[in-house]
Amino acid sequence: MKNLMNLVYALLFLSIIASCKDEDEALMSKTFYYEFHNGQTVTASPYLGTHPSDLSASITVEELRTGGSMISVSILNSLDGELYNVRAYDAADPATTPNGTPYNETPNSALFVSSKEGDGGTITLSQETDMSYEEIINSYNGYFVIHDPLQETSTSNISTYLVIGTFAKDQTASGLQSSSHNYDFNTGQIDAAYTYNGPHDSNLNATIVLDELADGQTRVTVRIMNAVSGESYRTHAHDMADPNTTPSGIPYNESPNPDVFVSPILATGSTAVKSKISTKTYHELTSSYNGFFVVHDPLQEISATDPTTYVILGVFAR
């Protein structure tokens, strides 16, 4: 009997030692970083929308002693007051999905499905899952998606995703470039004879943001600040030309270049924003394209030959 009790005590002691060892054992953790969706993961469908492209994200997977994991998603440069839907989608054969997507359109709520309002800076969303750290890191096959809060949420239109990448996997560095170009109101910067003459307030200004895309094209985003709410601003790129060869003697082609940027931009509030995909490369637009950036006055009849009706007139992307 005494020997039996000694054996019980010994087993209990070993159990306590083992438990202490488990408590002291370091838990694993790893962080994965994601750039804005410029076609790095889905080349044919880069983001197209008005959300600023300085947004980025990360996923941190932490091992829990329960055998499950804690997943934390951080979104950098969120927009204040906008609701971000963040989801994990299981990978699937596109031949078997309703819309030919390489994932199941129903998100995996057992892994990660969460929403949070942006605050203008970095926000963090966390969710605990029963899936083990090893399973998430080494064997789970799925996608990490951040939906654009400025567009209707879609599970099939990949061009509305701010971020899309393989869930909790290292992303290949893209090295894609981005630049911003600012323009003041037209006060004759190009030529004093072209100084704006009209009723529009002169506090208006604009920005062109160029984002290099993985397929060699460029996303061109125009933002017009201090716009007149409800007015539509005709915004064009015009190729430079010898004024001796143009019908009206102006230093550009009167027909705008749709391969660079041509679009009306409706002002909602005091801002008007529009993005288009240009067939030209980032290098072409920033280094070799010779053209003018024109924003027509919505308060006057549109003219392609009278620069005094242009609220913005500058060299494109310079």
N, C-alpha and C positions, 0 to 999 in steps of 0.2 A: 504493500500500500504506500509505504514511504517512497519507494522508487517511482511509483506511478505519479505521486504528487510532485516529485522532483522533475519528472518529465513534463508535466503540465506547466510547471513554473518556467521551465527552460523554453518551452514553445511559446509561452506568453511573452517571455523576455525577448525572444527572437522577433516576435510579431511587433513588439513595441519598437525595437531597433529598426526593423524594416520600415515601419511607419514614419519614424523620425527621418530616415534616409530619404523617403519620398518627399517629405516636407522640405528638406534641405536641398533637394535636387533642383538645379536651375531649369526654368521653363523656357521654351524656345519662342522666339519672336522674329518676324521679318516684315520689312516694309517694301512696297512696290510703288513706283512712280509712273504717272500717266500724263502725257501732254494733251493739249487741246486737239480735237479730232480734225486733222488736216489730211486724212487719208492714209495714215500710217498703218492702220489695221485693215480697213476696207477702202482700197484705193479708188474704186469707182464711185464712192458716195461720200466725199468729204462734207463736212458741215456746211450748210448754207442757211444763214439766218442773220439776225442782228445782234446776237450776244457778243460782247467783247471777247476777243480771242486770247486774252491774257489769263483766262481761267486754266487751272491745272488741278490735278488731284493725286491722292495717294491712298493705298490700302495697307493697313497694318494688321497682320494675323498674329494673334497671341495664343499660345497653348495654355489651356486651363487644366487644373488638377482633376477636374471631373472627367476628363477625356475629351471634352469638347473644345471649342475655340471662341475667342472674342475677336470680332472683326470691326475695325474702326476705319471709316472713310473720312478723309479730310478734303475739303474743296477750297482752293485758294482763289481769291478775287471773285467772290460771290457778289451778286447784285442784291442790294438791300431791299427786303420786302418780297423777293421772288421765291417761290416754292420749288425746290430741287427734288425731283424724284430719282432715286438711286437704286439700281437693281442688278441682280445676278441672273443671267439667262443661260440655261443648259445648252451646250452645243448640240447640233442635230444635223442630219443629212438634209441639205436644202431641197433635195428631190422629194422629201417626205413632208415638208412644211407647207402650210396653205399659201404663203406669199414668197416661197423660195428663199427664206432667210436661213442662214447657217446656224440657227438656234431656235429653240422652242419659244414662241411668243409669250407664253405664260411664264412670268418670272419665278425663280426658285425662292419662295418665301422662307423656306427652312434654312437657307444659306444667308441671303441678304436682300431685303426689300425694305426701304426706309425713305422718309421724306423729311426735309427740314428747310425752314425759311432762311434765305441769305441775310447777312448783316452788313454787307459791303466789304467784308474781309474774309477771314478763314472760318469755316464752320466744320464741325465734326459730327458724324452720325455713327452710332455703335449698335451692334446687334450680336447677341450670343447665339451660337449654333452648336448642335450636337455633333456636327462633322469634326473629325479629329484634325489637328494641325497637320499631321503627315498626309492625310487624305486631301486636304485643301491644297497644300503646297505641291504634292507630288503626283496626284492622280485625278483631281477634279478637272473636268474639261468644260469650260463655259466662258461667258463674256461678262465684262464689267461695263455698265452703261450708266451715264448721267444724261437724263433727258433735258432738253431745253425748256426752261420755264416760260419763255417768251413765245412758244408755239404750242399748238395742241399736242398732247402726248400721243405718240405713235409707237407701236411695237414693231413696225415693219419699215418705216421710212428712216433709214440709217442716216440720211443727210440732216436729220433733226437732232442727232445726238451730239452733245458737247464733248463727251468722252466716250470712246469705245475701245476696249482692249481685252486681251485674254485675262481672265480673272486670276489674280494673285500669281502672276508669272512675270518674270523680268521682261521689260519692254526694250526692244532694240532702239538705241538713240537715233533719232531721225536727222537732227542737224538742220531741219527746215527753218528758213529765215522769215522774219517779220519786220516790218518798218511802218512808221507813222509819219505823215506829211501834213503840216498845218497850213491853213490859208486864212488870211485876213480878208475883210470886206474889200471890194474892188475900189481902191482910191487911186488907180492909175499906176500900179506897180509894174505892169507890162509896158504901158505907154500912157503918158499923161492924157493923150487924146481919147483914150478908152475909159476914162474915169466914169464910174456909174453916175447916172442922172435919172432920178426917179423917186417914188414915194417910200421905198422900203427903208426901214430903220437900219442904220449903219453898224449896229452892234452884232450883226450876223457874222459868223465865221464857220469854217468847215475843216474837216480832217479826212484824209484818205488813209486807210490802213490796208497794207498789202501783206497777205499771208501766202507763203510758198506752199504748194500742195504736193503730195507724194507722186502724183501722176505727171508733174511738170507744168501744170497750169497754176493759176494764181487766183485766190479769192480777193476781190476788191470790195472793200466796205467804205461807204461814204457816210459821214455823220455831219449834219448841218445843225449848228447850235443857234439858239435865239431866233428860230424860224417862226413864222406866223402860223399859229395853229389852224389846221384845216386846209391850208394852202398846199398845192402840189408843185414841187420844185423840179423843173426839167433839168436833169444833170447829165452832161455829156463829156466825152473825150473827143477832141478834134485834132486830127493829124496836122502838124505844121506843114506849110507850103510856101512857095515863093509867091509873094503878093502880085508879081507881074503875070502870074499864070492863073490866078483865081478870078472869077467873074466880077467880084465886087472889090478886088484889090486888097483883100484881107490876108493876113499871114497864116491862114489855115484853110483846110478843106471845109466847106460849109456843111457837108454831110458828116455827121458824127461817126465815130468808129465803134460799132457794136462789139467787136472782139476785145475792146478794152473796157469801156463802160458807157452804157446808154440806158437811162431809166428815169421815169418820174419818181419822185420821192415825196410821199405824203407826210406832212408835219402832224404829229400827234403831240399835243402839248407844245413845248418850245423846242422839240428835237425832231429831226427827220433823219431816218436811217434806212439804208438799203445795201444789200450785198449781191454781187454778181460774180460768176466764175468767168475769168478771162482766159482765152486760149493761149495768151502770151505767157512766157516764163517770167518768174520773179526777176531774173537777171535782165531780161529784155525791158521790162517796165521801169526798173530802177536805173538802168545804165544806158540803154540804146534807143528806147522809144522817145521820139520827139513829138510831143503833142501838148495841147492846152487842156486844162481842166476848167470847165465852164458850168456855172450854176445860173440858170436864167431867172429873172425876176418874175415871180408868179403874179405880181400886181400889174404887169404890163403885157402887151401882146408879144408873144415869143418871136424873136428875130435871130437868124443865124449870121447876120451881117452887121448888126449894130451892137458893138461891145459895150456901149454906154448903158445898155439894158441888162448887163450881166452883174449880178450881185457878187459873184466870185469869178475871178479870172486869174489863172496862174499856170505855170508850166506843170504838166502832169507828173506827179510823184517825184518832185524835186524840191 
